[in-house]
Amino acid sequence: MASHTKLMTIGSIQSNMISFAIPIFFSNLLQQLYQTTDSLVVGNFVGKEALAAISSIASLTMLLVGLFQGIFIGAGVVISTSFGRQDRRAVQKAVHTSVALGLVGSILLTILGYVLSPIILTWMQTPQSVFADADTYIKIYFLGISSLILYNTASGILTSVGDSRHPLYFLAVAAVLNILLDLVFVIHFKMGIAGTAYATVISQTVSAFLCFRLLFTTKDIIRVQLRLIRFSKGYLSKALKLGIPSGIQNSVTSLANVILQSSINLFGASAMAGNGAFMRIQGFAFIPITAFALALTTFTGQNLGAKEYDRVRKGARFGILFGVLLAESIGVLLYFGSAPLVALFSRDSQVIAFGVQKSQISSLFLWSLALSHAMTGLFRGAGKSIVPMGVMLAVWCVFRIIFIKVGLALIMDIRVVFWAYPVTWTISAIIFIFYYFLVDWMGQTK
C-alpha cells in the first residue's frame, strides 16, 4: 500500500482505529495548545477584556465556518467509501471535487465572515468594553479564513484514505510557529489582540501550503492536478447530500451557542473570560472525542464500501467505548483541578470563580458529549448524516435555546446557561443509543 494511504478494511480493528486516531489526537492537541496559547498570552499580557473578546467569538466563527466544514465531511465520506472498494477513478473525481469545493468555500466565507461578523457581534450584545477587540480580531481572522478552509480540505482528503499522520506533522509546524508569533507580536511588538489574529492566520497559511504541496507531489491515488480541479456532477451531488446535513448541524448548533454566548455576555466581562478560559481547558477533553469520531467516520465509510458489516459493528463498539472512557477520565481530572488551570489565564478572582463554577457543572458529563459525537461520526460514515443533524437541531439548538430563555426568565443566574450543555448532551446521547440498537443504519436489508 502506498505511503499516503491506509486501507482499513483489513487487519486488526483495534490497531487500525488506534493507529488512525492517535495522529488525529495529537493534531487536535497541537491545535488546542496553540488556541490556548492565544488566550494565555492575551489574558496575561493584554487584559481581561481582550481575553473576554477572544472567548466571545469562538461560537461566532464556528457559526460561519461550520457549514463548509460539514460539506467537507460529506466529501470525505465519498472519498473513503470509494477508496474502500478500491475504485481509483471514483477517488480521483471525488478528490478534485473536494478541492473545488474548498476554493469556492474560501471565497464565499471570506466575504460573508468579514461583512456579517460585526453585525452578529452587535446582535450578541457584546459589551462595549469588549466590542472593539472582538471586532478587530474577527475581521483579521476572516480575511485569512481561506487558509483554514484549504487546510481542512486537504487534511480531509488525506484522512479519508487513512493518512492521519501527515496532517499531524504539518499542524505541528503551524502550532510552533503560532506560539512563536504570538509571543513576538503581542509581547515584543505590543500589537495586542490583532497580533494574535495575525499569528493565527500566518500559521494556518503555512499548514495549508504544506498539505497541498503533498497532494500535488504524491504519486498516490489522491494526487491533485490543477487541470482536473472541477465539480464532477455525480460526486458533487453525493458530497452535498452527505455534507449539507452535517454543515447545517454545525452551523445551527453554533447559532444556538451564539445565543448562549449572548446570555453569558449579560453577566459581564468576568463571566465571559471565566467561561472562555474553562472552554479552552475543556477543549483538551474534546480531543479524544474528535479523534475517535473521525476514526469512526473513516473506518465505517471504508468498510461499508467493502461491505464488511461485521467489522463496522465491532469497530463501532470499540471506538465509542474507548472515546467515552478517555473523555470521562479527563472530565474527572478537570472537575478536581479546574481552579489552578483557570488561574493560568487570569489572576482575577471573579474570572477564576466563574471558570470553576462552569467546570463543576459540566465536567462529569463529558461521557455524554463523547457518546453523542462518536455516534455522529459513525452515522456520517454510514451515509446517515441527516440523523445526527435532526437530533442536534432538535436538542442542541431548539431545546437548548428554550432551556436558556425560560430558565433565565425564571432565575437570572449564569448556572442556568452552564447547565444547558450537560442537559442537552445527555438527551442526545440517549436518543442516539436508541437509534443505534433499533434501526438498520448500515442498510444491510437493502
Secondary structure, DSSP 4 states (H G I P E B T S, - for coil): --TT---TTSS-HHHHHHHHHHHHHHHHHHHHHHHHHHHHHHHHHT-HHHHHHHHHTHHHHHHHHHHHHHHHHHHHHHHHHHHHTT-HHHHHHHHHHHHHHHHHHHHHHHHHHHHHHHHHHHHTT--HHHHHHHHHHHHHHHHTHHHHHHHHHHHHHHHHTT--HHHHHHHHHHHHHHHHHHIIIIIIS--HHHHHHHHHHHHHHHHHHHHHHHHHH--STT---GGG-S--HHHHHHHHHHHHHHHHHHHHHHHHHHHHHHHHHTT-HHHHHHHHHHHHHHHHHHHHHHHHHHHHHHHHHHHHHTT-HHHHHHHHHHHHHHHHHHHHHHHHHHHHHHHHHHHTT---HHHHHHHHHHHHHHGGGHHHHHHHHHHHHHHHHTT-THHHHHHHIIIIIIIHHHHHHHHHHH---HHHHHHHHHHHHHHHHHHHHHHHHHS-TT-TT-
